[in-house]
Amino acid sequence: MSSTLHVFPEFIAQFLDLHPPSISAETPLSNIWDQFRAKMTEPPDSGSPRTSLHSGYLCVVEGDRCLGLITAEEAIAVLAQGDDPRSVPVSRLITPGQAVIAPDLLNHPPALYEAAQQHPFLLLLNEQQHCLGVLPSLALLKLSELAEVPLELGPLNPFEIALNHLPITVFRKDRQLRYTWIYKSFPGLDPQEILEHTNHDLFSAQDAIAWEAIERRVLEQQQGSRQEIALTLNDRFHYYDLTVEPLVDEFGSILGLVGTALEITRSYLNQQALTTLNEELETIVEERTAELQRSNAELLVSLSAARELNELKSRFITLTSHEFRTPLTTILGSAELLKHYGQNWKPEKRQRYLDRIHDTVDHMTRLLNDVLTVGQAEAGQLTFSPSLVNILELFESAIEQVLTKTYRDRRIQLSHDLHTREIYLDQTLVSQILSNLLSNALKYSAADSAIEVYLKTEENQILFQVRDHGIGIPEADQADLFTSFHRAKNAANIQGTGLGLSIVKNAVNLHGGQVTVESQEGSGSTFTVLLPLTQSLAYDDDSRD
């Protein structure tokens, strides 16, 4: 077996066996058993230290490479199992790789001592796995150079066990904040490179400044601090729970600092992820809550609309059962009288009953037209078709029509301030507005009370008012005045459908205008209508009337 000359520490050289006995890996155990038995039974020879060193082990080789050691204890253990020593190759008994050490380990007494505690012999190999010698562990453990090592490498106390299993760095610094001692260095940093350096030599400027501010405050205030810090090491983010305490001597003088840095990166990132998740969940909850509130609001609107629709249907049923039944009864009664007695009546009396039937049918026709108009407006089917209209003729015609028959003895006073008479309006819609406002004014005022109509044109709009001195409108009813089938409480005994002002409102809206009312119960009402014009008026002073 070849060997290479090496220089070993003086306290080791006297025990190192540079020429251990060796055998082939395929040698049967029976061939070497007699050698072991003879060594274990012969009396000790104090004058031959090499004999005592050689006893109890053999070096197993394969060519120039050393495979390991075989000891007497291992051979006895195999034979105790009843195996035939002739069939057991020595390779089965090679000591595990932990008993192999490198030359550099000889300069580290603590590591050498730990290895000697675990194996009876230590096999010294170089990088080419060539045997440089064998060391007996019993002799190593008695060396004075290793006498103090057991105290440092003895059984660990619970505190040391906890530190070994925690991602914690313990350090000590002087007053200049230079590391003087460190246990478990930071990731990627050699402990020897950290000593005598400050954080500015090791970390980024931003991280070092933040950490130094904490330590300076501890030195100045002589009071410990605990807070979380962030470090970027090897381009990776780390988060630490940093505790720093002042280090003082027996006289109370500050010697430096002692601190611990417990890595909490995983828990910190988990907490950040949890916070982000909570924020996202809160956002989702807020959005869902807002959506639910919108849905509830829409549902309430829908329920309100449905309720109003039901009320509208109820009013319509009441209208049809009352407003239609009375005229139909009048028509039926007049027809029956004409049928049975008409031939005996004078022509004037027959004509009176025929006129009654005609007027009643005309009333029902207007009622149906009003219902149809309201239905079309609510369905969005009413159209706005402006054309050039003589506004004065339109108002005079509407007044004339409303004063026929029923109100032929009433008076309506028309006054105006017109810059021009020809303007663009929807004639049909404006006629409906006038007809309903004038009818209501006549219906809800005394027979000897005059109705006043005022008409005025401006460059971009037309204004007209209808004023009566009748029963007025109670304040409580004015909010729902333009709702279909709504009637004021003081009009219950006066015939009407509650559709007229709803038609007025729809017609005004189609023009893009507005209608307002000023009324006091018992003092009459004034309705004001403002309609924007589709084309500006050309002022003509000669057109004033």
Buried (B, 14 or more C-beta within 10 A) or exposed (E): BEBEEBEBEEBBEEBBBBEBBEBBBEBBBEEBBEBBEEBEEEEEEEEEEEEBBBBBBBBBBEEEBBBBBBBBEBBEEBBEEEEEBEEBBBBEBBBEEEBBBEBEBBEEBEBBBBBBEEBBBBBBBBEEEBBBBBBBBBBBBEBEBBEEBEEEBEEEEEEEEEBEEEBBBBBBBBEEBBBBEBBBBBEEBEBEEBBEEBBBEBBEEEBBEBBBEBBEEBBEEEEEBEEEBBBEBEEEEBBBBBBBBBBEEEEEEBBBBBBBBBBBBEEBEEEEEEEEEEEEEEEEEEEEEEEEEEEEEEEEEEEEEEEEEEBBEEBBEEBBEEBBEBBEEBBEEBBEBBEEEBEEBEEEBBEEBBEBBEBBBEBBEEBEEBBEBBEEBBEEEBEBEBEEBBBBEBBEBBBEEBBEEEBEEBEBEBEBEBBBBBBBBBBBBBBBBBBBBBBBBBBBBEEEBBBBBBBBBBEEBBBBBBBBBBBBBBEEBBEEBBBBBBBBEBBEEEEBBBBBBBBBBBBBBBBEBEBEBBBEBEEBBBBBBBBEBBEEBEEEEEBEE
